């Protein structure tokens, strides 16, 4: 006997004096199932590896990646679809070190699906926002 079956029986017993205990139990269980499915989906999304740049995230391309020195950064501001290829295109700011004191110089620059597939970009959002 599953836990869900036990819960359903308990609900029917508890709401036995109700107008329609069967309907009440079904409604409570449907709400429970919806919340459980939402929690599972949220947990899966949190652990899933994204398949493209994500808006609001900052990425680094490293020389001799993945452990090398940062060469470039990309701050993804939005994602759209390339009208010619139908593939995703990230719109954002391309950063490069441009001064002797290590300041970043930022210029508008899109990134393509091929940029993402290269594997050169690492999400560093948690490092730069900490």
N, C-alpha and C positions, 0 to 999 in steps of 0.2 A: 504494500500500500504506500503510495507516494505521499509526501508532505502536503502537496496541493490537495489531494483527496481528503486528507484529515482536516485541513483548513476548511474545505468546502462543507464537510459534514458538520464541523463546529459552527460555521456561519448559519447553516440551515437550522441547526438546533437553537442557536441564540435568537434568530429572527423567526422562530416557529409561530409566534403570535402575530406576526406581521401580516399584512394583506396578501402579499405574494413572496413568501420566503425564498422560493426558487429564483425569482427575478432579482431580489436583493443580493443573494449570494453570488449570482452570476455577475452582477454589476460590480460588486466589491472585488471579485477575482479578476475581472477585466481591467479594473483600475490598477490592481496589483501587477498584473502581467504587463501593462503599458509602462508602468514605472520601472519594472525590472528590465524590460527591453531597452528603455531609454538609458538606464544605468550601464547596461552592457555595451550599447553603442558608444556612449561617452568614453567608457574605459578603452574600448577598441580604438577609437579615434585618437585618444591620448597616447597610445603606444604604437600606433601605425606610423610607418615611414612615409612621409609625404612623397607624392609623385611629381612635384614641381615646386618652384619657389612659392613661399607663402607670404601674403601681404602682412606688413608689420614686422617681418623678420629680417635680420641682417646676416649676410653670408660672407665668408672669406675664401679666397682662392690663394693657395699657398705654393711657394716655389718648392718643387720636389714633394708635393702634397702626399699624404695628409699632415706630416709632422713638420713641414718646413716653415720658413718665415712667411708672414702674410705679404702677398704682393698686391692684391686688390680686395676691395670690399664691394658688396652690392646690397643696398637697402631697398627691398621690394616694397613698393607703395600700392601696386594693384596688379591684377592678372586679367588679361583679356585673351581673345583668340586671334591669331594671325589670319587675316582674311584670305591670304593666298594659300596657306598650307593647312589651315584648320587646327593647327597645333597651338598649345598655350604660349602666350608671350607675357613676360613679366615686365612691368614698367616701373622704373625706379631710378635710384642714384648710384652711379659708379664712383667708387672712391679709390684714390691712389695716394700714396705718401708723396707729397710734393715739396716739402720744406725740410731743412736740416734738423729742425726740432721735432720732426715726426708728425706734424699736423697733416690731416687728411684733406685732400682737395676733392670736392664732389661735383660731378657733372651728370646731367640727365642722360640715361642710357638704358635701352631695353635689353633684356636677356631672352634668348630663345630656348626652345625645348632641347636643341642640340647642346646648348651651354649646360643645361641641367644634366643631360645624359652623360656628359663628359666625366662626371664624378669629381670634378675639381672643386666644387663649392661645398663648404661645410657651414651648417647653421651655427652662428656664434651669438645669437640673440641674448642668451642668458649671460654671456661674458660681457657684452657691451651695455646691458641694462642693469647690471648688478651694482 
